[in-house]
Amino acid sequence: MKVLLLEDEKSIRDFVRINLKREGYEVVEATTGEEALELADSQQNLEIAILDVMLPGIDGFEVCGLLRKKYPRLGIIMLTAKSQELDKVMGLEFGADDYVSKPFSPAELLARVKALHRRLTPIEAPVEKNEIDIHPFTLLLDERKLIKKDQEIVLTPKEFAIIKLLAENANKAISRDEILTAVWGQFFVGDLKIVDVNIRRIRQKIEYDPAHPAFLETVWGYGYLWRKDVTDEGN
């Protein structure tokens, strides 16, 4: 697996690179946002980007947003300041899949990278179970795609994992804790807001009126529910 590492502090960059390479990952490094964007365009088979927030020139948020638009299936992890809760939320709003707060241990970062990589890799499934029909959508499991009327709705790895979980349990309320554990892993340490931010992003992509969702409902004080067989009132 090839990882793009964007970090302007050499000591942190060296620390992360060494630990990633020990696990067998190929690492390409950038010290500025501009350099990271150039590398992303020139590298083949790039699967995950690890982006620092505070950078000279364009910051990690802007890099994240640009990468997300251009490479919707790229896994993105933000490196945020531990005391800056806003950094975490902003990273998710810009399209990040996960975040790690500084200072962090190599074990934590590697666990996040591995968890995200697992969700990027299609899992072989029996032929009869390679898609889920959640009218008017079809979830293609092998290809990790969401289709509506022959058009793909492009999802990030985390968004796909959330929809898959809810689709497999259509018309059943799933708690935020259950979503967090299933999508981010049992040992995720962070804020439940990460679930809500991703739900909000999904609604922007699938709902006719995100403010009044028809498919992805909120179960107040608990979690979310995918409403199956909703009448398709859109165009």
Phi, psi and omega in degrees: 000138180257132184239133172267124181246116178249108182203126183273343178274117186300319183297318179290318180300315179297318180300313181291315182301314182301315183289325177293318181292328176299331179270003176093008180277145171272132186239130170247134191247146175221147179251348177227160178298320180299317179295321180297318180294322177295318179296319180300324180285332186264343184267142175261151175062033176282125185250325184223142174240132175250116190240126171285152181277307186275114184217155170290149181074220180289140186273177183296329179297313181295320177300316179302312181299319181291318178295319181298318180294320185276326183231077189298338181261005177289132175282132184233127176240129179263142172260112186244160175287135186302324185274353186257088179299326181297325179301319182295313181295318180296320178301317179294321179296326180280355175115007178292151177270331186201171176214155175230130183271136174280143353284151182227158178269153177300326180298318180295312181298316181296323178296319179293318180297314181296318180297318179292320179298320178299323181281343175279337187268118179301140178260130179298136181226154176302149184305320184287353182236026184272005174208157177236125179269114175233071186319132007269020181253157170231127179260113180269108188288317181297320182268353181054054182229150173248124185242140172221121180052047177068010178247133179279135170260111188286127182239152170283166179304318181291320179298317178299315181298322179294312181297321179300314180300313182291323181293322178293342180237039185306140181068015177237130180289131178245129183287159176301320179298318180295318179296316181300314181294316183290324187263320183258348177105156185298330187255020177296132177242109182177195186265141176299344179302336181300327177291311183297321180297317179292322176299317180298320179295319179298316180300323178298334183268329190248336186271145174290323177226095184303333179287339179227073187295138178259329185263311186254095186270149171270131172258100192303132179077005183224296184178228186219162183215135173268119180275110183277150176061039173288140176298128181280103184258001179275179180270000000 
